[in-house]
Amino acid sequence: MRSPCVGAGLLPPLVQLLRSEDQDVLLQTGRALGNICYDSREYRTPLHWLLRFHMIQVYVDSLQAELISMGVIPTLVKLLGIHSQNPSLTEMCLIAFGNLAELESSKEQFASTNIAEELVKLFQKQVEHEKKEMVFEVLAPLAENDTIKLQLVEAGLVESLLEVVDRTVDGEREEDMAELKTASDLMVLLLLGDESMQKLFEGGQGSVFQRVLSWVPSHNHQLQLAGALAIANFARNDGNCIHMVETGIVQKLLDLLERHVNEGNVTVQHAALSALRNLAIPVVNKSKMLSLGVADVVLKFLPSEMPPVQFKLLGTLRMLIDTQAQAAEQLGTNPTLVERLTEWCEAKDHAGVMGESSRLLSALIRHSRSKDVVRTVIQGGGVKHLVNMATSEHVIMQNEALVALGLMAALDLGLAEKDFEGTRLVQVLHKLLSDERSAPEIKYNSMILICAIMGSEPLHQAVRGLAFLDVVAKLRAHENQTVAQQASLTEQRLTVQS
């Protein structure tokens, strides 16, 4: 009987009945929807509402899209506000919201209602753990939408979450720990929105911001994690980052990391390194953070075998040494670091770690411009990874590799010569110059590198053997003026030395 009911167009009038003021009608309407859709083989995917047992499962399908288009979301939100004292109807609404909120297509409709205000009011009234969890299960998917994030902040959800944290932080019951985790995780999620984050930051003077900072030195790992992640989220623009470094947050993060060198809580390590990486982005912060010993503390995690920690460690060091020649030289002449980088450059199962390792190797050379760094990288087996990086699908990585290789050739071609031959660098450069898809900066830096390696006899012979003159001559007509000019200079150099 289910198929005929749906085929006959019974759903629209049932949805209309959800607007009834009669609670018995609402209950019967929900039961009817459940009878039509529950456990139906044909309609199992679209919808599963069973009001009697307080279960509503909504799945992605044309039927669900139809329900949303019928205005079921604003209807249910209004229902929640009117009948918030009716446990059965409230629960029905919450379960429906929880399932509907998972769908991206529903978020805009939710944002146009006063769902945030209704949910926060409902949350504040709950005493039982199970009921709070039901509200949490609705809040989490809704809070993925930036507009709703801001609405939830303005409705006072953050203050309610902080109350939960205060009440459960020292609790030993399983439900206390569950509420603490859910509340602190939701706090971090709210900070992912630019507007909601900035509203809570309040120029670094916000009470919420200050409370979150107090989580970092906590003895509770969940709060340490949430505190570090919150700082990473607050550190998403230069102004916030500069303020936080000026007010001593870096030392809090370093102290936290020191506590986890031996304890080895990977999630806390990852979060704290993420925060430090973000804080290191503004140029004015780099030297301050280096003087506080950030690089030394970060290096203590080199032995880590956890890819997420490795990835953030690499990113933090790369941000720190950007434009910082002295720091780049100090790190670049550290054989232990360089050895670890060359090892991670081969982490084929972890593309992010592999890419970041190559980028840091390149950065050490580019920012130090030091012959000692070049020698350390060559002796550590780094050349092949830089040559491989020059063939990356990402233009920025290609360019960084070519600049580093060019500096290597300029600073110590003699030592690099054998590795350049072994990695078939000349053939790689020929391919980059011949490929019409190569970006102008790639062609430009490839020609710079060709000129730099001409002082090596075997590399010179390899260049002559591949008829580079023909390729370079064509580039004199390149639409990019810088490329065209460099092509003319390179052609002259090749002609003179041919």
N, C-alpha and C positions, 0 to 999 in steps of 0.2 A: 504493500500500500504506500510505501514511502515515495517511490518514483512517480506514481500518479499525483500525489499531493504536491510535489515540487513542480511537476510538469503542468499542473493545473494553475500554477501561480499563487500558491497558498502563502509563500514566504512574505510578500509585501504586506498583506493585511495583518499577519502575525507581528511583523516589525512595528506596524502602526499601533497595535495593541500595547506595545511597550510604553506608549505614551499615556496609558490609562492611569487614573488616580486610585483605582481600586486595587489593593494589594493582592487580593485573591485572583483577580484577572491577570495580574502580572505573573503570579506564580504559575497559573494554568498556561499562560502564553509560553513561559519558559519551558514548562513540561512538554507542551506541544512541539516546540522547536526541537527539544531533546528526542522526542519520539520519532520525529521525521528523520533526524540526522544521526542519532546514536547507533553505532555499530552497523551502519549500513555499508555494504560492500561498495556500492556505487558512490555513496556520498561520504565514505569514511574520510577521504582526503579533505573535503571542504570544511566540515564543521562537526563538532562533537559536543553537544550541550546536554547535560543531564542534570537538571536543576535539583532533582530529589537528592542526589548524592553530592551536590555542590561541585560538579565537575563540568568545565566547559573547555573544550579543546578546539581551537580555531586553526585551520591549516591553510597554506597558500593554495588558492584555487579560484576559479572564476566565480564560484558561489560566494566565497568570502568577499571578493571584490564587489560583488553585487550587494551584499549586506552593508558594506561600508558606504557604497554609493547611495543606499537607501537612508543614510543618516543614522545608522545604529549607534555610532560613537557619541555624538552630542546627546542623543536620546538617553543613553545609559549614564552619561555624566550627570545629566539633569536628574535622572532617577536616583543616583547616588546622593545628590544633595537633598532631595525631598525626603527620601526614605532612609536616611543614615542611621535611624534608630531601629530599623528592622534588620536583624542579623542575617536572615536568609537572603533578602534582596541585596544587602550590602555585599555579602559573600559572592552572590551571583555576579554582581557588577565587577568585583575585583578579579574574579577568575577570568571573566570575559576580557577585561582590560589587559590582564597579564598576557593573554594569548594574542589579542589584537595588536598590542604594543610591540610585539616582535616583528611586525611587518612594517617595512619602511614606508609603504604607501599610506599607512594610517597616521604617521607622525604629524603631518601637516594638519589633519583634521583634529587630532588631539590638541595641538598647539592653539587652535582657534577656540577652544573651550576653556572653562575655568577648572580643568582637571587638576592642575597643580595645587590650587587653593583647597579643593575638596579633599585631595589625598593627604595633604599636610594636616588639615583639620582632623581627618579620620585617624591618621597616624598618632597624633598627639593624644587621642582619646583611648588608644589601645593599651591594655594592661597585660594581656596574655601573650606569651612568646609566639604562639602559632599565628595569632591574628597580626602581630607586627610583621612576621615573616611574609604573610600574604600581601601586606602593603608594600614591603620591600621588593617583592617579586614583580610588582607593577612599576614601582619607581625606577628600578634599575634599567629596564629597556627604554622607558620613556626618557630617562636622563641622558640617553645617547644623542638626543636631538638638542642642538644648541639653544634654540628658542625656549624649549621646555626647561632646559638647565637654568636659564635666567629666571623663568617664571617660578621654579621651585625655590631658588635662592630668595627671590622677592617675597615668596609666601612664607618664609621662615623655616624651611626644612633644615638648613644648616644648624640653626640653634637647637633644633630637636635632635639632630644627629650627635651634636656635642654632648647633649644631656645623656644620650645612650652610652656614649664613650665613657663619660665620667662615672656612670652607674655600674658599668660592666667591667671596667679595666682591671679591677682586682678580683673579679668573680672567678670562681673555680668550677662553677657548673658549666656543663657543655653548652647549654642554651645561652649563657652569658658570653662565652667565647664566640659563639656563632653570631650573636647580635653585635658584638664589638667588631668583628671582621666585616660584617655586612655594612654597618654604619660607617666605618672608616673607609672602606672601599668606595662607598657611594659618595663620600666627601671628595675623594680623589677624582672620581668621575665627573662631579660637578665642576671641578677646576679645569677640566679639559676644554670647556667653552671659553672663548676669549673674553666675552662680555661678563660672564658670571665670575670668571677668575679675577678680572680687574676690579669688579665690584667688591669682592671679598678682600682683595689686596689693600685697597684704600690707601695707596701711596706708601705702603709698608707700615701703616699705623693701624690697620684694621684689627679688631679684637679677634676675629676668626683666624687671621693670618698669624697673630701672636700665639694663639692657642695651638695651632698646628705645629708651630716651631717647637713648642714644649714637648711634643711627642718624640722628637728625634733623640734626646738623651734618656728617654724612658727605658725601663728594663723589660718592657713588653715588646716582643719582636714584631707583632702585628702593628703596633703604634709606630715603632721605628720605621717599618716599611712604609706605612701610610704617610708619615711625616716626610720621609725622603722623597717619595713620589709627589707629594704636594709641593715641595720646594721645586722639584723638576718642572712641575706644571706652572708654578708662579714664575719660573725663570724662562718665560717664552718671549720676552721682549727686552731690549737693552736697558731701558730705564729700570725695570724691576731687578734685573741682574746686577746692575751697578749699585743700586740701593742695598741689596742683600749682601753683597760682598763688603760694602762699607760698614754694615752693621754686624759683622762677625759670624755670619752663617757658615762660611767655609770651615771654620774651626770646629763647629758642631758636627759637620759632615765628616771631617777627618777623624774626630774622636770616635764617631760611630764606626767608621771603617776599621780603625785600629782595634775596636772591640770584636770585629768579625774577621780579622785575619786568621785567627786560630779557630774561632767558633764555626766559621765557614757557612753562615746562613746566606745562601746564594741569592735569594730574592732581595735581601737587605743590601748585599754588596752591589747588585745590579742597580737598585734604586738610587743608592748614594752616588755611584759612579755616574748615573744618568744626570743627577742634579749637578754634579761638579762639571760635567761636560757642557751643560747648558749655561752655567754660570761663567764658563771660560770663553764664551763666544765674543762678548764685547772686548775690543782691543785694550781698553783701559783696565780691564780686570786681570789680564794675563800675567803681567809682571807682579801684581799684588798676590795672586794665587801661587805663583811660583815661589815668591819670597816666604810664603806660609808653609812651604814644603809639600805642596799638593803632589808634585811629580814623584817625590820620594815615597809617599804613602801609596800612591797608585802602583808603583813598581813592586810593591810587596805582594801584589796579586798576580804577578807574572807566572807563578807556578800553577795557577788555576787551570783546571781541565774542563771548566764549564763554559761553553761557547757564549752564552749571554753575558757573562762577566768579561770574557776576553774581548767581546765586541765593544762593550762600553769602555773598557780600559783603553783600548786602541783609540777610540773616538775622543776620549778625554785628553790623552797625550797629544793627539794631533791638533786639537783645538788650542791646547796650552802653548805649543811651540810656534804656532802661526805668527810670523813676523818677529819671533823672539830668537835671534841668532845664537845668543849664548846658551840658552836652554837647549836649542836644537843641537848645538855642538856637544854639549855635555851628554845628552841622551844618545846622540849618534855615534859617540865613541865608546859607548857602553856595549862591550861584546856580548854580554849576557842578553841584553835587550834585542840586539840585532839578530842573534842566533835564534831567539824565540820568534821573532818576526818572520824570519825565513822559514821556520818550521810551520808557522800558522799560514804562510802564503800557500801552503800545499794542503790546507784543510778543505779538500774538495766537497766534503759533506756539509760544510758550513760556509756558503758563499759570502755571507756578510763579513765573517771573520777574515776570510781569504782576501776580500777586497780592501778592508780596512788596514790589514797588515801591509799590503802593497802601497796603499796611500801614505801610511806612516813612514815607510822606508823612503819613499819619494820626498815626503815633507822634510825629513831629517836632512836630506841633501839640499833641497831647495832653499830652506830657511837658514841653514848654517853656512852654505857655500864654503865649506871647509874641506881641505884636502884630507885631513885626518878622518873625517866622517866618511868621505868617499872611499878611503882605504879600508875602513872598518866594514863598510857595506860590501865591498868587493871581496874581501877576505872571508866575510861571513856567508858568501854565496848568494848575495842579493841581486846580482846583475840579471840573472835569468828571469827573476820575478818581475823586474822593472820592464824588461823587454816584452814579457808576456802581457804585462799591464798595458803596454802601448797598443796591443791588439784588442783591448776591451771594447765592448759595445757601447760603453759610456764615454762620451767625448771628453768630459772633465778628467776622467782617469787616464785616458790616452794622452792628453795634454800634459798632465802632471808627470807622467812617466817620461815623456819626450824631453821635458825641461830638465828633469833630474839626470837623464842619460847625457844630455848635452853638457851639463855641468861636470859630470863624471869625466867625459871626454876632454873637456877643457882643463880640468884640474889634475888628472892623472891618467892620460891616455895609455901610457906604457903599461901600467898595472891592469887597466881594464881591457886591453887589446885582446888577450886570449879569450876572456869571457864574451866579448863582443863577437868574436869569430864563432865560438862554440854555440852561441844562441842565435846565430844567423841574423844578426841585427841588420846587416845591409839588405838582405832579402826582405825583411819586414818593412824597412823604410821604402824600398822600391814598390812594394804592394800598397803602402799607404799613399804614396805619391801618384800611383797609377789609378787608384780607385776614385772614381768621380764622386762617390758618396762621402769621401773624407772631408771633414769640416775645414774651412780656411786656416784656422789656427793649427790644425794637425799638419796640413801641408807646409805651412810656414816653419813650424818647429822641426819637422822632418828634414827640411832643407838646411836649417841651421846645424842640425846634428850631422848631416852628410859632410858639410864643410869642416866640422870639428874633428871628424875621424880621418880626414884625408892625410893627416900627418903620420898615419900608420901605414906602412908598406903593404902588409897583407890585406888590410881593410880597403886601401886605395885600389888594389888589384881587384878586389871583389866588386867595388863600385864600377870600375872600368868594364868588368865582365858582364854587367847587367845593363849596359847602355843607358845609364841615367841621363845622359845628355838629351836624348829624344824626349824623355818624360818631362824633364825640367824645361826644355824649350817650349813645349806646349803650354806650360804654366805662365809663360810671359804674357799670355793673352787672358789670364784669369780675371774675372770680374772684380775680384778683391784686389785693390791697389797694393796693399802690403805684400800679398802673396806674389803678385806680378813683379814687384820690385826685387823681392828676395830671389825669385826665379832668375832674374837677369844677373844678379850677383853670383848666384850659385853656378849658373851656366859659365860665367867668366872664370870662376875658380876651377871648375871641371875642365874647361878648355885649356887653361894654362898648365894644369897638372896631368893632362892626358898624354 
